[in-house]
């Protein structure tokens, strides 16, 4: 019988975490020729039945064409816009993600970026290193009383709202898909349109998924509708923001600053104009990161793969096979 291979496309995974993945897959890869294999790029060929990959790896329809035995693709992230879901399901394979594994980490990171912008921490540090010692150079603001608006109001945005309310911020949110109770329970004002939220917020924090109807959501028109001198925070997906429009809004003073954990292109090119903006804080897609979340996300992705390979339906399904071939 031909061996089965599960590809792990995470070159920086901790050895201890990799051992945990192998333990989870042990029963599913019990044959003498079965293995968990590490790949730096998407592999091709027969026998590859599963892939475990994060948002740093793009899985295209062309890749899927070269994987005739593929049965499951497990994303080590909540987002799955890096996966050609339709091509995978047409192949008769499952697509899964991992939800609610880093809610606290991302909420904490979003809040840290907001406080950095409001108090001018990173900007002040850069000025000091350049020889400037001036207490009023960054225009630091009071945190209590700040108007925070979240675009999206799922788990992470709600966790951000809890933290912000505790600091005395006034929180609003726009998310037409959420029940009114979600807002009332946390003391958050519900906006009925994106424009209403943008016009009323000192800080706009993005917590929406990336989809066709949200790509470029924060464009030149949205930024023009934003309260002048506001801040933008993005810990969701880089594609939500039109970066050219963002740079223009920063240069015109329409935005006072931005803090970004995600970009349209990661890592950015040396010529990316955002890198030369003193009023921009950029972190390298680390909002999700902690030792606990790093382990949990890989183990849960591995469990999804193990479920499919042992004839069970996985958790956190975002794409079902067009046929039931994945459960054979």
Secondary structure by P-SEA (a helix, b strand, c coil): cbbbbbbbccccccaaaaaaaaaaaccccccccccccccccccccccccbbbbcccccccaaaaaacccccbbbbccccccccaaaaaaaacbbbbbbccccaaaaaaaaaaaaaaaaaaaaaaaaaaaacccccccccccccccbbbbbccccaaaaaaaaaaaaaccbbbbbbccccaaaaaaabbbbbccaaaaaacccbbbbbccccccccccccaaaaaacccbbbbbbcccccccaaaaaaaaaaaccccbbbbccccccccccccccccccccccccccccccaaaaaaaaaaaaaaaaaaaaccccccccbbbccccccc
